[in-house]
Amino acid sequence: MPLILAFLAVVTLAIVLYASARVLQQHPTLGLVLSAAITMTVWEVPSPPPIVHAFGVNIFLLDALSVLFALSTVFNFWRLGVFLRGTRFSWIAFLLMLCASVISGIGSLGANTAVNEARGILYLVCSTMWVCSLAWEKQEMRILFHRYAFHLGWGLVALASYHAIRFGIGGASDFVDADGVDQTGRVLVAGQAMVLALASLVLFENWLKTKSKASLIGTSAFAFVVLIAQNRSVWAAAGAGFILLIIRSDRFRRPAALAYVVVLAWAALVIIATGIANGEIQQLASSASNASTYNARTFSWSYLTDNAVDRGLATVMFGQPFGVGYARVEPNGNFVTFQPHNIYVSLFLRLGALGLALYLFSMLVPLMRHLKQATTSLNAGILGAILVYGWAYGPIWYVHIFLGFSLIATSTPDTLRTITLHKKRARSSRARSKPDVTGHAV
């Protein structure tokens, strides 16, 4: 009886996952709404509890969502071959190395330890591939993405305003007591601020194309909140994104973009000259010049990479299995084990130089392609911003919802022709296999 019940439970779970993934495939709005809802809660709930414990592993809500993302991607797998032109094999090799490292960690260190450490990168891959597999050849999908950025951006502005009113505007070294949780004094955590910066890029590009007042107001409001969130890494990433977007914009739209920058610079000079915000400006300047956090991080990066090199060529090339940990002593003498705040260091430590090279290849090839086309200036801006952001932070999956969009290349005619040809072949195949009146296939 217990075996029968276990079998029925597994079958039921498989059916539920299959049906849910099919719904997600047909209605990507649901996936974006869930992603936005989780993004909105990470300040208040930085470490959500598991929803169930099974087979020695804690299972979280994001685990279930990532499985649905992965299954939905499988159903639309053919689109990846079209949208990830030039990087298909590098992505496959990267995924194989990732799976091998996770399996090796499970075998040597246990499922819970290995999976827990690998979660961040697994979430990143599942969310990125899911977004890449969506129907970007349709204008409706691009409209949906714009609405996602617009509504999520304003939601984060409202959230930041609530935090500012309740706790004040803090910097990197400030912390507040949020209902018993020791949380950052910043109005948004770094990932939320980065999402808001990327949303401002989406709206800025839309304003350049349509001259929409809503997009212009949204861009300005989002950029202002990113500024007061006081995260230098996000500032640098947003700056890189805007520079790439403006440089690669259509030459007829570039003057409007430069005029916007000039107006902002003029407004900033007026505020500084009048002295009406001296206190706030001093706080921003202090955040910009505070290098203690960055120095601690670079020390950790050097320590961890040197330790990997000392282990020999195999570790340098292929990394250590997930679950080994990131134990180190920081300059202040504290012993820490959390993941280093650098996605490139994290990938090097677990997938080695080869895995890191595959990841960078998969990022830089699309970036080079976008930089050659004015029609994909937004893709270039988002991808460039995320690459810069990765230098100071590890894998944050909800940021990489935007990465999935930036990797695609649907503006080129050959991409659209490939998609159309595939659909025609699929329809022809279904027509040939349709039974005639005698019950035989045509």
Secondary structure, 3 states (H helix, E strand, C coil): CHHHHHHHHHHHHHHHHHHHHHHHHHCHHHHHHHHHHHHHHCCCCCCCCCCEEECCEEECHHHHHHHHHHHHHHHCHHHHHHHCCCCHHHHHHHHHHHHHHHHHHHHHHCHHHHHHHHHHHHHHHHHHHHHHCCCCCCHHHHHHHHHHHHHHHHHHHHHHHHHHHHHCCCCCCCEEEECCEEEECCCCCHHHHHHHHHHHHHHHHHHHHHCCHHHHHHHHHHHHHHHHCCCHHHHHHHHHHHHHHHHHCCCCCHHHHHHHHHHHHHHHHHHHHHCCCHHHHHHHHHHHHCCHHHHHHHHHHHHHHHHHHHCCHHHHHHCCCCCCCCCEECCCCCEECCCCCCHHHHHHHHHHHHHHHHHHHHHHHHHHHHHCCHHHHHHHHHHHHHHHHCCCCCCCCCCHHHHHHHHCCCCCHHHHHHHHHHHHHHHHHHHHHCECCCCCEC
